[in-house]
Amino acid sequence: MRRLFYAGALAEEITITGGDAHHLAHVMRVQIGDEITVVDAAGRVARMTVSAVVPDAVRLSLAEYLEQEEDNSHEVILVQALLKGEKMDFVVQKAVELGAAAFYPVMTEHVVVRYDAKKAAAKAARWQKIADEAAKQCGRRALMPVAEVAPLSSLLQNGELFGAPDTAVIFCYEGEEEQPMRTALRACTARRIVLIVGPEGGFSLGEAAAVCAAGAEPVSLGRLILRAETAALVALAVTQYELGNFDI
């Protein structure tokens, strides 16, 4: 059943407005009595029924609270260098489906696309919209926040990602020739994993040195040359599997 994310707290009666109401009324064409799964801001989940469809709003009535779902024991965050065309749209969507907790788009020396501040903000808003829609379709219990586009140098100073407690940073680097990703993951005891994946042109030597100096551990994704968008999804899937986040 498709999920709806509600910014407030679940109650006996709630009213959905804005884009979600339009989608329910005009795209899904819900009728009185239809059931919808709703997740609120606190992560509570409930089965609710449509009680009214009025202009610009859909009213829902509580049918039952559903069993609280357990959070993954590990959290995985994806830091992705900007990709050209619609590749970033694709990676954002699939990152949601693969359970990424957050998404950080970054500018690096070899990225093909360049955005001014206005375009970067518009892109981040578009990616958040794509992420939210994917979360509704795949049954997540929480949305995946998409950060504003930032230079890699700025991100390396982010204390919430680098040097944070119980956090390991895994650097997927095409120049790494010794340590496979699996080895690093199986030795990792941190609860939160930050994955860094580069653009089509890879990382410069200076960037690689700076990332490692910030505390990231370089790993190889194997002998084959992967497209940047493929590398991101492989890194996420392998990490989630090794951490047990795909377990039922």
Secondary structure as a PSIPRED ss2 file (coil, helix, strand):
# PSIPRED VFORMAT (PSIPRED V4.0)

   1 M C   1.000  0.000  0.000
   2 R C   1.000  0.000  0.000
   3 R E   0.000  0.000  1.000
   4 L E   0.000  0.000  1.000
   5 F E   0.000  0.000  1.000
   6 Y C   1.000  0.000  0.000
   7 A C   1.000  0.000  0.000
   8 G C   1.000  0.000  0.000
   9 A C   1.000  0.000  0.000
  10 L C   1.000  0.000  0.000
  11 A C   1.000  0.000  0.000
  12 E C   1.000  0.000  0.000
  13 E E   0.000  0.000  1.000
  14 I E   0.000  0.000  1.000
  15 T E   0.000  0.000  1.000
  16 I E   0.000  0.000  1.000
  17 T E   0.000  0.000  1.000
  18 G H   0.000  1.000  0.000
  19 G H   0.000  1.000  0.000
  20 D H   0.000  1.000  0.000
  21 A H   0.000  1.000  0.000
  22 H H   0.000  1.000  0.000
  23 H H   0.000  1.000  0.000
  24 L H   0.000  1.000  0.000
  25 A H   0.000  1.000  0.000
  26 H H   0.000  1.000  0.000
  27 V H   0.000  1.000  0.000
  28 M C   1.000  0.000  0.000
  29 R C   1.000  0.000  0.000
  30 V C   1.000  0.000  0.000
  31 Q C   1.000  0.000  0.000
  32 I C   1.000  0.000  0.000
  33 G C   1.000  0.000  0.000
  34 D C   1.000  0.000  0.000
  35 E E   0.000  0.000  1.000
  36 I E   0.000  0.000  1.000
  37 T E   0.000  0.000  1.000
  38 V E   0.000  0.000  1.000
  39 V E   0.000  0.000  1.000
  40 D C   1.000  0.000  0.000
  41 A C   1.000  0.000  0.000
  42 A C   1.000  0.000  0.000
  43 G C   1.000  0.000  0.000
  44 R C   1.000  0.000  0.000
  45 V E   0.000  0.000  1.000
  46 A E   0.000  0.000  1.000
  47 R E   0.000  0.000  1.000
  48 M E   0.000  0.000  1.000
  49 T E   0.000  0.000  1.000
  50 V E   0.000  0.000  1.000
  51 S E   0.000  0.000  1.000
  52 A E   0.000  0.000  1.000
  53 V E   0.000  0.000  1.000
  54 V E   0.000  0.000  1.000
  55 P C   1.000  0.000  0.000
  56 D C   1.000  0.000  0.000
  57 A E   0.000  0.000  1.000
  58 V E   0.000  0.000  1.000
  59 R E   0.000  0.000  1.000
  60 L E   0.000  0.000  1.000
  61 S E   0.000  0.000  1.000
  62 L E   0.000  0.000  1.000
  63 A E   0.000  0.000  1.000
  64 E E   0.000  0.000  1.000
  65 Y E   0.000  0.000  1.000
  66 L C   1.000  0.000  0.000
  67 E C   1.000  0.000  0.000
  68 Q C   1.000  0.000  0.000
  69 E C   1.000  0.000  0.000
  70 E C   1.000  0.000  0.000
  71 D C   1.000  0.000  0.000
  72 N C   1.000  0.000  0.000
  73 S C   1.000  0.000  0.000
  74 H C   1.000  0.000  0.000
  75 E E   0.000  0.000  1.000
  76 V E   0.000  0.000  1.000
  77 I E   0.000  0.000  1.000
  78 L E   0.000  0.000  1.000
  79 V E   0.000  0.000  1.000
  80 Q E   0.000  0.000  1.000
  81 A E   0.000  0.000  1.000
  82 L C   1.000  0.000  0.000
  83 L C   1.000  0.000  0.000
  84 K C   1.000  0.000  0.000
  85 G C   1.000  0.000  0.000
  86 E C   1.000  0.000  0.000
  87 K H   0.000  1.000  0.000
  88 M H   0.000  1.000  0.000
  89 D H   0.000  1.000  0.000
  90 F H   0.000  1.000  0.000
  91 V H   0.000  1.000  0.000
  92 V H   0.000  1.000  0.000
  93 Q H   0.000  1.000  0.000
  94 K H   0.000  1.000  0.000
  95 A H   0.000  1.000  0.000
  96 V H   0.000  1.000  0.000
  97 E H   0.000  1.000  0.000
  98 L C   1.000  0.000  0.000
  99 G C   1.000  0.000  0.000
 100 A C   1.000  0.000  0.000
 101 A C   1.000  0.000  0.000
 102 A E   0.000  0.000  1.000
 103 F E   0.000  0.000  1.000
 104 Y E   0.000  0.000  1.000
 105 P E   0.000  0.000  1.000
 106 V E   0.000  0.000  1.000
 107 M E   0.000  0.000  1.000
 108 T C   1.000  0.000  0.000
 109 E C   1.000  0.000  0.000
 110 H C   1.000  0.000  0.000
 111 V C   1.000  0.000  0.000
 112 V C   1.000  0.000  0.000
 113 V C   1.000  0.000  0.000
 114 R C   1.000  0.000  0.000
 115 Y C   1.000  0.000  0.000
 116 D C   1.000  0.000  0.000
 117 A H   0.000  1.000  0.000
 118 K H   0.000  1.000  0.000
 119 K H   0.000  1.000  0.000
 120 A H   0.000  1.000  0.000
 121 A H   0.000  1.000  0.000
 122 A H   0.000  1.000  0.000
 123 K H   0.000  1.000  0.000
 124 A H   0.000  1.000  0.000
 125 A H   0.000  1.000  0.000
 126 R H   0.000  1.000  0.000
 127 W H   0.000  1.000  0.000
 128 Q H   0.000  1.000  0.000
 129 K H   0.000  1.000  0.000
 130 I H   0.000  1.000  0.000
 131 A H   0.000  1.000  0.000
 132 D H   0.000  1.000  0.000
 133 E H   0.000  1.000  0.000
 134 A H   0.000  1.000  0.000
 135 A H   0.000  1.000  0.000
 136 K H   0.000  1.000  0.000
 137 Q H   0.000  1.000  0.000
 138 C H   0.000  1.000  0.000
 139 G C   1.000  0.000  0.000
 140 R C   1.000  0.000  0.000
 141 R C   1.000  0.000  0.000
 142 A C   1.000  0.000  0.000
 143 L C   1.000  0.000  0.000
 144 M C   1.000  0.000  0.000
 145 P C   1.000  0.000  0.000
 146 V E   0.000  0.000  1.000
 147 A C   1.000  0.000  0.000
 148 E C   1.000  0.000  0.000
 149 V C   1.000  0.000  0.000
 150 A E   0.000  0.000  1.000
 151 P E   0.000  0.000  1.000
 152 L H   0.000  1.000  0.000
 153 S H   0.000  1.000  0.000
 154 S H   0.000  1.000  0.000
 155 L H   0.000  1.000  0.000
 156 L C   1.000  0.000  0.000
 157 Q C   1.000  0.000  0.000
 158 N C   1.000  0.000  0.000
 159 G C   1.000  0.000  0.000
 160 E C   1.000  0.000  0.000
 161 L C   1.000  0.000  0.000
 162 F C   1.000  0.000  0.000
 163 G C   1.000  0.000  0.000
 164 A C   1.000  0.000  0.000
 165 P C   1.000  0.000  0.000
 166 D C   1.000  0.000  0.000
 167 T E   0.000  0.000  1.000
 168 A E   0.000  0.000  1.000
 169 V E   0.000  0.000  1.000
 170 I E   0.000  0.000  1.000
 171 F E   0.000  0.000  1.000
 172 C E   0.000  0.000  1.000
 173 Y C   1.000  0.000  0.000
 174 E C   1.000  0.000  0.000
 175 G C   1.000  0.000  0.000
 176 E C   1.000  0.000  0.000
 177 E C   1.000  0.000  0.000
 178 E C   1.000  0.000  0.000
 179 Q C   1.000  0.000  0.000
 180 P E   0.000  0.000  1.000
 181 M H   0.000  1.000  0.000
 182 R H   0.000  1.000  0.000
 183 T H   0.000  1.000  0.000
 184 A H   0.000  1.000  0.000
 185 L H   0.000  1.000  0.000
 186 R H   0.000  1.000  0.000
 187 A H   0.000  1.000  0.000
 188 C C   1.000  0.000  0.000
 189 T C   1.000  0.000  0.000
 190 A C   1.000  0.000  0.000
 191 R C   1.000  0.000  0.000
 192 R E   0.000  0.000  1.000
 193 I E   0.000  0.000  1.000
 194 V E   0.000  0.000  1.000
 195 L E   0.000  0.000  1.000
 196 I E   0.000  0.000  1.000
 197 V E   0.000  0.000  1.000
 198 G C   1.000  0.000  0.000
 199 P C   1.000  0.000  0.000
 200 E C   1.000  0.000  0.000
 201 G C   1.000  0.000  0.000
 202 G C   1.000  0.000  0.000
 203 F C   1.000  0.000  0.000
 204 S C   1.000  0.000  0.000
 205 L H   0.000  1.000  0.000
 206 G H   0.000  1.000  0.000
 207 E H   0.000  1.000  0.000
 208 A H   0.000  1.000  0.000
 209 A H   0.000  1.000  0.000
 210 A H   0.000  1.000  0.000
 211 V H   0.000  1.000  0.000
 212 C H   0.000  1.000  0.000
 213 A H   0.000  1.000  0.000
 214 A C   1.000  0.000  0.000
 215 G C   1.000  0.000  0.000
 216 A C   1.000  0.000  0.000
 217 E E   0.000  0.000  1.000
 218 P E   0.000  0.000  1.000
 219 V E   0.000  0.000  1.000
 220 S E   0.000  0.000  1.000
 221 L C   1.000  0.000  0.000
 222 G C   1.000  0.000  0.000
 223 R C   1.000  0.000  0.000
 224 L C   1.000  0.000  0.000
 225 I C   1.000  0.000  0.000
 226 L C   1.000  0.000  0.000
 227 R C   1.000  0.000  0.000
 228 A H   0.000  1.000  0.000
 229 E H   0.000  1.000  0.000
 230 T H   0.000  1.000  0.000
 231 A H   0.000  1.000  0.000
 232 A H   0.000  1.000  0.000
 233 L H   0.000  1.000  0.000
 234 V H   0.000  1.000  0.000
 235 A H   0.000  1.000  0.000
 236 L H   0.000  1.000  0.000
 237 A H   0.000  1.000  0.000
 238 V H   0.000  1.000  0.000
 239 T H   0.000  1.000  0.000
 240 Q H   0.000  1.000  0.000
 241 Y H   0.000  1.000  0.000
 242 E H   0.000  1.000  0.000
 243 L H   0.000  1.000  0.000
 244 G C   1.000  0.000  0.000
 245 N C   1.000  0.000  0.000
 246 F C   1.000  0.000  0.000
 247 D C   1.000  0.000  0.000
 248 I C   1.000  0.000  0.000
